[in-house]
Amino acid sequence: MKKIYVLATGGTIAGSAESDTATTGYQAGAIGIESLLAAVPEIRELAEVSGEQIAAIDSKDMTQEIQLKLARRCNELLAFEGIDGVVITHGTDTMEETAYLLSLLTCTDKPIVLTGAMRPATAISADGPLNLLDAVRVAVSPEARDRGVLVVTNNQIDGAHDVTKSHTMSVHTFQSPNGGSLGSVDDGVVKFTRRSEYTHLDGSLKLSETIQELPDVRILYGYAGDDGLLVEAAVKAGAQGIIYAGMGNGSLPAPVEKKLAQAVEDGVTVVRSTRGYAGQVTVAEPSYEAAKILHSESLNPQKARILLQLALQQKLKGDEIQEWFNRF
């Protein structure tokens, strides 16, 4: 049997509520890893499973310190011949961010699979047990090798680059609006239908071992009538980078554009993203290019922030950073 190692971080999948009909108002991360695994005995029929508790938090409280710890631990574990894959239980609020960071900083052809739940473990309609079982099914599948970091929920397999949480409450919340899912788990059968073209950063193993913290990058959200005052506030607070979630194709209100251009002149790296659900953010107004404001391509604001942080940590500038957005 294959050996799968589970890293638990808390989240709704480990949540506990006072009532079995409650799907909100629960304590996230209240149930430990051993209890999670014991609740799904069928896992033992698929693999030899062991694991450890990395954190026990609501994922809204996820930190980059924990995310970087996960990246290091994944690389450590998967370097052993005796470990065939890693499954990470994680809250859904920030799962896409952790998955994307791991996809950049882990270098392995072995599966890394994140899963979680939208309903606490104590709910009569809990989705966590099947999600965990499906995650292990994917992790032991030969077809899952060399497919990057995966997110498995609601019988669906998504890639870390594309996946995003799309709904506040639905169990079908995780979607990949730009490319679609990579596959599915249908009645226990793992089936992949496409492959992601995105991969880890060059030198990711070294990066995961050496990075202790990442540069300060802020996300600002665009809206009608935005006067750009928050741009000034971010610069004053010491931000090294700004992701601006603009309208449509990363459009910038005139006052905002002016202040972002000034921020670039002051040494802050600025990247246009979008508040829209899907689509690419590409070259647009000539004035954006003249001001050396970059664009996020297919990354949403929260993932664009992560890539910019890593680029700044590597002391990249301008066109070098844009090339990362084009590639990763």
C-alpha positions as CSV (number, residue, x, y, z in Angstrom):
1,M,0.0,0.0,0.0
2,K,1.1,3.5,-0.7
3,K,2.1,5.7,2.3
4,I,0.3,9.1,2.6
5,Y,1.2,11.7,5.1
6,V,-1.5,14.1,6.3
7,L,-0.7,17.6,7.6
8,A,-3.6,19.1,9.5
9,T,-4.1,22.9,9.9
10,G,-7.6,23.0,11.4
11,G,-10.4,24.7,9.4
12,T,-14.1,23.8,9.1
13,I,-13.3,20.2,8.3
14,A,-12.1,20.0,11.9
15,G,-14.9,22.2,13.2
16,S,-17.2,21.5,16.1
17,A,-20.7,23.1,16.7
18,E,-23.1,22.8,19.6
19,S,-25.9,21.5,17.3
20,D,-25.7,18.9,14.6
21,T,-27.8,21.1,12.4
22,A,-25.5,24.1,12.7
23,T,-23.4,25.0,9.7
24,T,-22.2,28.4,11.0
25,G,-21.1,29.6,14.4
26,Y,-18.9,26.6,15.1
27,Q,-15.3,26.4,16.4
28,A,-12.9,25.7,13.6
29,G,-10.0,23.5,14.1
30,A,-11.4,21.9,17.3
31,I,-10.9,18.3,16.2
32,G,-7.4,16.8,16.0
33,I,-5.9,14.8,13.1
34,E,-6.3,11.4,14.8
35,S,-10.0,12.0,15.2
36,L,-10.4,13.2,11.6
37,L,-8.7,10.1,10.3
38,A,-10.6,7.8,12.7
39,A,-13.9,9.2,11.4
40,V,-13.1,7.8,7.9
41,P,-11.9,4.2,8.4
42,E,-12.2,3.5,4.7
43,I,-8.9,5.5,4.2
44,R,-7.0,2.6,5.8
45,E,-8.2,0.4,2.9
46,L,-6.5,2.8,0.4
47,A,-3.2,3.6,2.0
48,E,-1.0,3.5,5.1
49,V,-1.8,6.9,6.6
50,S,0.0,8.9,9.3
51,G,0.3,12.6,10.0
52,E,0.8,15.5,12.2
53,Q,-1.0,18.6,13.4
54,I,0.7,21.7,11.9
55,A,-1.9,24.2,13.2
56,A,-5.5,24.2,14.6
57,I,-6.9,27.5,13.3
58,D,-9.7,29.0,11.3
59,S,-8.1,29.6,7.9
60,K,-9.1,33.2,8.0
61,D,-6.3,33.4,10.5
62,M,-3.8,31.6,8.3
63,T,-0.4,33.3,8.3
64,Q,2.4,33.2,5.8
65,E,4.6,31.8,8.6
66,I,2.4,28.7,8.7
67,Q,2.2,28.5,4.9
68,L,6.0,28.6,4.6
69,K,6.3,25.9,7.3
70,L,3.9,23.8,5.2
71,A,6.1,24.3,2.1
72,R,9.2,23.2,4.0
73,R,7.5,20.2,5.5
74,C,6.1,19.0,2.2
75,N,9.6,19.2,0.6
76,E,11.1,17.3,3.6
77,L,8.5,14.6,3.6
78,L,8.4,14.0,-0.1
79,A,12.1,13.7,-0.3
80,F,11.7,10.4,1.5
81,E,11.2,7.3,-0.7
82,G,8.8,6.0,1.9
83,I,6.3,8.8,1.5
84,D,4.2,8.6,-1.7
85,G,2.1,11.8,-1.3
86,V,0.9,14.5,1.1
87,V,-2.7,15.4,2.0
88,I,-3.3,18.8,3.8
89,T,-6.5,19.5,5.6
90,H,-7.2,23.2,5.5
91,G,-9.9,25.8,6.0
92,T,-11.6,26.9,2.8
93,D,-11.3,30.7,3.2
94,T,-7.6,30.8,2.3
95,M,-7.0,27.4,0.9
96,E,-6.4,28.7,-2.6
97,E,-3.7,31.0,-1.4
98,T,-1.9,28.2,0.5
99,A,-2.3,25.9,-2.5
100,Y,-0.8,28.5,-4.9
101,L,2.2,29.3,-2.6
102,L,2.9,25.5,-2.2
103,S,2.7,25.1,-6.0
104,L,5.5,27.7,-6.4
105,L,7.7,26.4,-3.5
106,T,7.4,22.6,-3.7
107,C,9.5,20.7,-6.2
108,T,8.2,17.1,-6.5
109,D,6.3,14.9,-8.9
110,K,4.5,13.3,-5.9
111,P,1.0,14.4,-5.2
112,I,0.2,17.3,-2.8
113,V,-3.5,17.5,-2.2
114,L,-5.4,20.0,-0.2
115,T,-8.9,19.4,1.0
116,G,-11.4,21.0,3.5
117,A,-15.1,21.4,4.1
118,M,-17.9,23.9,4.0
119,R,-19.7,22.3,6.9
120,P,-18.3,21.4,10.3
121,A,-17.5,17.8,11.3
122,T,-20.4,17.7,13.8
123,A,-23.1,18.6,11.1
124,I,-25.4,15.9,9.9
125,S,-24.6,17.0,6.4
126,A,-20.8,17.2,6.9
127,D,-18.9,17.2,3.6
128,G,-15.5,16.7,5.2
129,P,-15.3,12.9,5.5
130,L,-15.9,12.3,1.8
131,N,-13.6,15.1,0.8
132,L,-10.8,13.7,3.0
133,L,-11.4,10.2,1.5
134,D,-11.4,11.6,-2.0
135,A,-8.2,13.5,-1.3
136,V,-6.5,10.3,-0.3
137,R,-7.9,8.6,-3.3
138,V,-6.3,11.2,-5.5
139,A,-3.0,11.1,-3.6
140,V,-2.6,7.4,-4.2
141,S,-3.7,7.5,-7.9
142,P,-0.8,7.0,-10.3
143,E,-2.5,9.6,-12.5
144,A,-2.0,12.3,-9.9
145,R,1.8,12.3,-10.2
146,D,3.5,15.4,-11.7
147,R,0.3,17.4,-11.8
148,G,1.3,20.1,-9.3
149,V,-0.6,21.0,-6.2
150,L,-4.2,19.9,-6.2
151,V,-7.4,20.9,-4.4
152,V,-10.0,18.2,-4.0
153,T,-13.5,19.0,-2.7
154,N,-17.1,17.9,-3.7
155,N,-15.8,15.1,-6.0
156,Q,-13.8,17.7,-8.0
157,I,-10.1,18.0,-8.7
158,D,-8.7,21.5,-9.3
159,G,-5.3,23.0,-9.9
160,A,-3.7,25.4,-7.5
161,H,-3.1,28.1,-10.1
162,D,-6.7,28.3,-11.3
163,V,-8.9,27.4,-8.3
164,T,-10.8,29.9,-6.3
165,K,-13.5,30.0,-3.6
166,S,-16.6,31.2,-5.5
167,H,-19.5,30.9,-3.0
168,T,-19.8,31.8,0.7
169,M,-21.8,28.7,1.8
170,S,-22.1,26.1,-1.0
171,V,-20.2,22.8,-0.9
172,H,-19.6,23.4,-4.6
173,T,-17.7,26.5,-3.8
174,F,-14.3,25.7,-5.4
175,Q,-14.2,26.5,-9.1
176,S,-11.5,27.1,-11.8
177,P,-13.2,29.9,-13.9
178,N,-10.4,30.3,-16.4
179,G,-9.5,26.7,-17.3
180,G,-12.0,24.4,-15.6
181,S,-11.3,21.5,-13.2
182,L,-8.5,19.0,-13.9
183,G,-10.7,16.0,-13.2
184,S,-13.1,14.4,-10.8
185,V,-13.6,11.6,-8.3
186,D,-16.8,9.7,-9.4
187,D,-18.0,7.0,-7.0
188,G,-14.4,6.6,-5.8
189,V,-12.9,6.5,-9.3
190,V,-10.2,9.2,-10.0
191,K,-10.3,10.5,-13.5
192,F,-8.2,13.4,-14.9
193,T,-9.4,15.2,-18.0
194,R,-6.7,17.9,-18.4
195,R,-3.3,19.0,-17.2
196,S,-2.2,22.4,-15.8
197,E,0.7,24.0,-17.7
198,Y,1.9,25.9,-14.6
199,T,4.8,24.7,-12.4
200,H,6.9,25.6,-9.5
201,L,9.5,28.4,-9.4
202,D,13.0,27.7,-10.5
203,G,15.1,27.0,-7.3
204,S,11.9,26.4,-5.3
205,L,13.6,23.9,-3.0
206,K,16.2,26.4,-2.0
207,L,13.6,29.1,-1.6
208,S,11.4,27.0,0.7
209,E,14.4,26.3,2.9
210,T,15.6,29.9,3.2
211,I,12.6,32.2,3.2
212,Q,11.4,33.1,6.7
213,E,9.2,36.0,5.8
214,L,8.0,37.7,2.7
215,P,7.9,41.4,1.6
216,D,5.0,43.7,2.4
217,V,2.5,43.7,-0.5
218,R,-0.9,45.2,-0.1
219,I,-4.1,44.5,-2.0
220,L,-6.4,47.5,-2.8
221,Y,-9.9,47.0,-4.2
222,G,-11.2,49.3,-6.9
223,Y,-14.6,50.9,-6.9
224,A,-16.5,53.7,-8.6
225,G,-15.3,57.0,-7.2
226,D,-12.0,55.7,-5.8
227,D,-9.8,58.7,-5.1
228,G,-6.6,56.8,-4.5
229,L,-6.1,57.8,-0.9
230,L,-5.5,54.2,0.1
231,V,-2.6,54.1,-2.4
232,E,-1.0,56.9,-0.4
233,A,-1.7,55.1,2.8
234,A,-0.1,51.9,1.6
235,V,3.0,53.7,0.4
236,K,3.2,55.6,3.7
237,A,2.8,52.3,5.6
238,G,5.9,51.0,3.9
239,A,4.4,48.6,1.3
240,Q,7.0,47.3,-1.2
241,G,4.3,46.3,-3.6
242,I,0.6,47.0,-4.4
243,I,-1.9,44.8,-6.1
244,Y,-4.8,46.9,-7.4
245,A,-7.9,44.9,-8.0
246,G,-9.3,47.1,-10.8
247,M,-12.5,47.0,-12.9
248,G,-12.7,44.7,-15.9
249,N,-9.2,44.3,-17.5
250,G,-7.6,45.8,-14.5
251,S,-8.9,49.3,-15.3
252,L,-7.7,52.1,-13.0
253,P,-9.8,55.2,-12.1
254,A,-7.9,58.3,-13.2
255,P,-7.0,59.5,-9.7
256,V,-5.8,56.0,-8.7
257,E,-3.7,55.7,-11.9
258,K,-2.0,59.0,-11.0
259,K,-1.2,57.9,-7.5
260,L,-0.1,54.4,-8.5
261,A,2.2,56.0,-11.1
262,Q,3.7,58.1,-8.4
263,A,4.1,55.0,-6.2
264,V,6.1,53.4,-8.9
265,E,8.4,56.4,-9.1
266,D,8.8,56.1,-5.4
267,G,10.1,52.6,-5.8
268,V,6.9,50.6,-5.1
269,T,6.1,47.8,-7.5
270,V,2.5,48.0,-8.8
271,V,0.5,45.2,-10.5
272,R,-3.0,45.5,-12.0
273,S,-5.3,42.6,-11.2
274,T,-9.1,42.5,-11.4
275,R,-12.1,42.4,-9.1
276,G,-13.8,40.3,-11.8
277,Y,-14.4,36.5,-11.3
278,A,-12.7,35.3,-14.5
279,G,-10.5,36.3,-17.3
280,Q,-7.0,37.6,-18.0
281,V,-5.5,41.0,-17.1
282,T,-3.4,42.0,-20.0
283,V,-1.7,45.0,-21.6
284,A,-4.3,47.8,-21.7
285,E,-3.9,51.6,-21.7
286,P,-0.6,52.9,-23.0
287,S,-0.4,55.1,-20.0
288,Y,-0.2,52.1,-17.7
289,E,2.8,50.7,-19.6
290,A,4.4,54.2,-19.6
291,A,4.1,54.3,-15.9
292,K,5.6,50.8,-15.6
293,I,2.5,49.4,-13.9
294,L,2.6,45.6,-14.4
295,H,-0.4,43.2,-15.1
296,S,-1.3,40.0,-13.4
297,E,-2.3,37.8,-16.4
298,S,-4.6,35.1,-15.0
299,L,-3.9,35.5,-11.3
300,N,-6.6,36.9,-9.1
301,P,-5.5,39.6,-6.5
302,Q,-4.8,37.2,-3.6
303,K,-2.6,35.0,-5.7
304,A,-0.9,37.9,-7.5
305,R,0.1,39.2,-4.1
306,I,1.9,35.9,-3.4
307,L,3.8,35.9,-6.7
308,L,4.8,39.5,-6.3
309,Q,6.1,38.9,-2.8
310,L,8.3,36.0,-4.0
311,A,9.5,38.1,-6.9
312,L,10.4,41.0,-4.6
313,Q,12.1,38.6,-2.2
314,Q,14.3,37.6,-5.1
315,K,15.1,41.2,-5.8
316,L,13.5,41.1,-9.2
317,K,12.3,44.3,-10.9
318,G,10.1,45.5,-13.7
319,D,10.2,43.2,-16.8
320,E,11.7,40.4,-14.7
321,I,8.6,40.4,-12.5
322,Q,6.3,40.7,-15.5
323,E,7.9,37.6,-16.9
324,W,7.1,35.7,-13.7
325,F,3.4,36.7,-14.1
326,N,3.5,35.5,-17.7
327,R,5.0,32.1,-16.6
328,F,3.6,31.3,-13.2
